Amino acid sequence: MAEERPKKQWIMNAFAIFSPGHLAPGQWKHPEDRAGDYTDLTYWTDLAKTLEAGKFHGLFLADHLGIYDVYKGPGNSAPALESGAQFPIGDPL
């Protein structure tokens, strides 16, 4: 008699970034799109509630700890640091 294997569990995680758009350009045209509200706390709490209702296991919030240093010449971190642009995205200096 063959031994039964334990059932595998499907783990679902969502991905989000602190930006109105990342990998789905043009979604902003959809009438129900709320990506522009990414700076509003209710956007994130509503997303968490939706994911929880869908039985998701987690939400990965992408951030960026490096500096995009190509604006106004290579190796130039001043514009990114002065504006807090993408360094990190969710918590500017």
C-alpha positions in Angstrom: 0.0 0.0 0.0 1.4 3.4 -1.0 2.0 5.9 1.7 -0.1 9.1 1.5 1.8 12.3 1.0 0.7 15.4 3.0 -1.3 17.8 0.9 0.7 20.8 -0.3 -0.6 24.3 0.6 -0.7 27.0 -2.0 0.8 30.2 -0.5 -0.3 33.4 -2.2 1.5 36.7 -1.6 0.7 40.1 -3.2 3.3 42.6 -4.4 2.9 46.4 -4.1 5.2 49.4 -4.4 4.8 53.0 -3.2 3.9 54.3 -6.6 0.8 55.0 -8.7 2.1 52.5 -11.3 4.7 49.9 -11.7 4.1 46.9 -13.9 0.7 47.7 -15.2 0.9 50.9 -17.2 -2.5 52.2 -18.4 -4.5 50.7 -15.5 -5.2 54.2 -14.3 -7.7 54.5 -17.1 -9.9 51.7 -15.5 -12.9 53.3 -13.8 -12.2 51.4 -10.5 -8.5 52.0 -10.4 -7.3 53.6 -7.1 -3.5 53.5 -7.7 -3.4 57.2 -7.5 -4.5 57.0 -3.9 -1.3 55.2 -2.8 -0.4 58.1 -0.4 -3.7 57.6 1.5 -3.8 55.2 4.4 -7.3 53.9 3.4 -5.9 52.7 0.1 -3.6 50.3 2.0 -6.1 49.2 4.6 -8.7 48.5 1.9 -6.0 46.5 0.0 -5.2 44.5 3.2 -8.9 43.8 3.7 -9.3 42.6 0.1 -6.2 40.4 0.3 -7.4 38.9 3.6 -10.8 38.2 2.2 -9.1 36.4 -0.7 -7.1 34.3 1.7 -3.7 35.8 0.7 -0.9 34.9 3.1 1.1 38.1 2.8 1.7 41.5 1.1 5.3 42.4 0.1 5.7 46.2 0.1 8.6 47.0 -2.2 10.9 49.8 -1.4 14.2 51.0 -2.7 17.2 51.6 -0.5 19.6 52.6 -3.3 19.9 55.9 -5.1 19.2 56.5 -8.7 22.3 58.5 -9.5 22.1 59.1 -13.2 20.1 62.4 -13.3 22.4 65.3 -14.2 25.3 62.9 -14.7 26.5 59.5 -13.5 27.3 59.2 -9.8 25.3 62.3 -8.9 23.2 61.5 -5.9 22.4 65.1 -4.9 19.1 65.5 -6.8 17.7 62.2 -5.3 18.8 63.1 -1.8 17.5 66.7 -2.0 14.1 65.7 -3.2 13.7 62.4 -1.3 13.0 60.8 -4.6 13.1 57.0 -4.4 15.4 56.9 -1.4 13.6 55.1 0.1 10.2 55.5 -1.7 8.0 55.1 1.4 9.9 57.3 3.8 11.8 60.2 2.1 14.6 61.9 4.0 
